[in-house]
Amino acid sequence: MQPIFKFCPNCKSDHLEYPHGSKIVCLDCNFEYYHNTAGATAVVIQKNDEILFTIRNKEPKKGFLDLAGGFIEAGETAEHGSFRELQEELNISIDLSKLKYICSHPNTYLYKNILYNTIDLFFLYKDENLSIGDYDPIELKGYVWKKLSDIDLNEIAFDSHKKTLTLLKNNLKGS
């Protein structure tokens, strides 16, 4: 694990140890911190035979295609986190009863020089009447609808999203 603290948040000592994985221990006051996996959601929004991709306007992966979603906040379910993120990013409200779980994949997310391990939970949301107007221009450069068969995985921001899109493509071939 990369060092994320130079000093103990409890006693300010610089005698820190990273014994394994995500654990940080202060050798002076025995403070322990676990830099655990963070939960995130991504929603595959399908309208007719196309999928909605957002275009990232921030690092990491600025300019790459992404599925709408983000980090789950404390006290939220993955479904409610998806609902909130879609409202924040795309100014849309979804019917939670139509949100269907697809799969999960581990991922990493580098933010302000700290590498976060995430577990990305993917959901499918189908709505033939969905329309999007406004979007958050700070988070997003825009959005684009693409057929699953036309997606170039090299344009996709995150490995976990690439794996999920590959899974969906393979399922389509098998049906």
C-alpha positions as CSV (number, residue, x, y, z in Angstrom):
1,M,0.0,0.0,0.0
2,Q,1.2,3.5,-0.8
3,P,1.7,5.8,2.2
4,I,-1.3,8.1,2.5
5,F,-0.3,9.7,5.8
6,K,3.0,11.3,6.6
7,F,2.0,11.7,10.2
8,C,-0.4,9.9,12.6
9,P,-3.8,11.6,12.6
10,N,-4.0,10.9,16.4
11,C,-0.6,11.9,17.9
12,K,1.2,13.5,14.9
13,S,4.1,11.0,15.1
14,D,5.9,10.1,11.9
15,H,6.5,6.5,13.1
16,L,3.9,4.8,10.9
17,E,3.9,1.2,9.7
18,Y,1.9,-0.5,6.9
19,P,1.9,-4.1,8.0
20,H,-0.4,-5.5,5.3
21,G,-3.0,-4.6,2.8
22,S,-5.0,-1.6,3.8
23,K,-3.9,-1.2,7.5
24,I,-1.9,1.7,8.9
25,V,-0.5,1.6,12.4
26,C,1.2,4.3,14.5
27,L,4.1,2.8,16.4
28,D,3.9,5.5,19.1
29,C,0.2,5.5,20.1
30,N,-1.1,2.3,18.5
31,F,-3.6,4.2,16.4
32,E,-4.9,1.9,13.6
33,Y,-6.5,3.0,10.4
34,Y,-8.0,0.7,7.8
35,H,-8.1,2.2,4.3
36,N,-10.9,-0.2,3.3
37,T,-12.6,-0.7,0.0
38,A,-15.1,2.0,-1.0
39,G,-18.4,1.1,-2.5
40,A,-19.4,2.7,-5.9
41,T,-22.2,2.2,-8.3
42,A,-22.5,2.4,-12.1
43,V,-25.7,2.3,-14.1
44,V,-26.0,0.9,-17.6
45,I,-28.9,3.1,-18.8
46,Q,-30.5,1.4,-21.9
47,K,-32.9,3.1,-24.2
48,N,-34.1,1.0,-27.1
49,D,-30.9,-0.6,-28.3
50,E,-28.5,2.1,-27.1
51,I,-26.6,2.6,-23.8
52,L,-25.9,6.0,-22.3
53,F,-22.3,7.0,-21.6
54,T,-21.1,10.1,-19.8
55,I,-18.0,11.9,-20.9
56,R,-15.7,12.5,-17.9
57,N,-14.8,16.2,-17.3
58,K,-12.4,15.4,-14.4
59,E,-9.4,13.3,-13.6
60,P,-9.0,10.4,-13.4
61,K,-9.6,9.6,-17.1
62,K,-10.8,13.0,-18.2
63,G,-12.4,12.8,-21.6
64,F,-13.0,9.0,-21.4
65,L,-16.4,7.4,-21.6
66,D,-18.0,6.3,-18.3
67,L,-21.2,4.8,-17.0
68,A,-23.2,7.2,-14.8
69,G,-22.7,6.6,-11.1
70,G,-20.3,7.3,-8.3
71,F,-19.4,6.6,-4.7
72,I,-22.0,5.4,-2.3
73,E,-22.4,7.7,0.7
74,A,-22.5,6.6,4.3
75,G,-26.0,5.3,5.2
76,E,-27.0,4.8,1.6
77,T,-27.9,1.6,-0.2
78,A,-26.3,1.0,-3.6
79,E,-29.7,1.6,-5.2
80,H,-30.2,4.9,-3.5
81,G,-26.6,5.9,-4.3
82,S,-27.4,5.2,-8.0
83,F,-30.6,7.3,-7.8
84,R,-28.7,10.2,-6.2
85,E,-25.8,10.1,-8.6
86,L,-28.1,10.1,-11.6
87,Q,-29.9,13.1,-10.2
88,E,-26.6,14.9,-9.6
89,E,-24.9,14.1,-12.9
90,L,-27.7,13.9,-15.4
91,N,-30.6,15.7,-13.6
92,I,-32.9,12.6,-14.0
93,S,-35.0,10.7,-11.5
94,I,-35.3,7.0,-12.0
95,D,-37.9,4.5,-10.9
96,L,-35.9,2.4,-8.4
97,S,-38.2,-0.6,-9.1
98,K,-36.7,-0.8,-12.6
99,L,-33.1,-0.9,-11.4
100,K,-31.7,-4.4,-11.8
101,Y,-28.4,-5.7,-10.4
102,I,-25.9,-7.0,-13.0
103,C,-22.6,-7.8,-11.2
104,S,-19.7,-6.3,-9.3
105,H,-16.0,-5.9,-10.0
106,P,-13.1,-4.6,-7.9
107,N,-11.5,-1.5,-9.2
108,T,-9.1,1.3,-8.2
109,Y,-9.7,5.0,-8.3
110,L,-6.8,7.5,-8.0
111,Y,-8.1,10.7,-6.5
112,K,-5.8,13.6,-5.3
113,N,-2.8,11.2,-5.3
114,I,-4.5,8.6,-3.1
115,L,-5.3,5.3,-4.6
116,Y,-8.7,4.0,-3.4
117,N,-9.7,0.4,-3.8
118,T,-13.4,0.2,-4.8
119,I,-16.0,-2.4,-5.3
120,D,-18.1,-1.3,-8.2
121,L,-21.7,-2.5,-8.3
122,F,-23.4,-2.4,-11.7
123,F,-27.1,-2.0,-12.4
124,L,-29.2,-2.0,-15.5
125,Y,-31.9,0.5,-16.0
126,K,-34.2,0.3,-19.1
127,D,-36.4,3.2,-20.0
128,E,-37.6,3.7,-23.6
129,N,-39.0,7.2,-22.8
130,L,-35.9,8.6,-20.9
131,S,-34.8,12.0,-22.0
132,I,-31.8,13.9,-20.7
133,G,-31.4,17.7,-21.0
134,D,-29.2,19.3,-18.4
135,Y,-26.2,17.6,-16.9
136,D,-23.5,18.7,-14.4
137,P,-20.9,20.5,-16.5
138,I,-18.3,20.3,-13.7
139,E,-18.5,16.5,-13.6
140,L,-19.3,15.8,-17.2
141,K,-18.1,17.1,-20.6
142,G,-21.3,15.6,-22.0
143,Y,-23.0,12.3,-22.8
144,V,-23.5,10.0,-25.8
145,W,-25.7,7.1,-26.7
146,K,-24.1,4.1,-28.3
147,K,-25.1,0.6,-29.4
148,L,-23.5,-2.1,-27.3
149,S,-22.0,-3.6,-30.5
150,D,-20.4,-0.2,-31.4
151,I,-18.5,0.3,-28.1
152,D,-14.8,0.6,-28.3
153,L,-13.5,-0.6,-24.9
154,N,-10.4,1.6,-25.4
155,E,-12.6,4.7,-24.9
156,I,-14.0,3.4,-21.6
157,A,-12.5,4.9,-18.4
158,F,-12.3,2.1,-16.0
159,D,-11.4,-1.6,-16.1
160,S,-14.5,-2.7,-14.1
161,H,-16.7,-1.0,-16.6
162,K,-14.9,-2.7,-19.5
163,K,-15.5,-6.0,-17.8
164,T,-19.2,-5.4,-17.3
165,L,-19.7,-4.2,-20.9
166,T,-17.9,-7.3,-22.1
167,L,-20.1,-9.4,-20.0
168,L,-23.2,-7.7,-21.5
169,K,-21.9,-8.1,-25.0
170,N,-21.2,-11.8,-24.5
171,N,-24.7,-12.3,-23.0
172,L,-26.2,-10.7,-26.1
173,K,-24.3,-13.0,-28.4
174,G,-25.6,-16.0,-26.4
175,S,-29.2,-15.0,-26.6
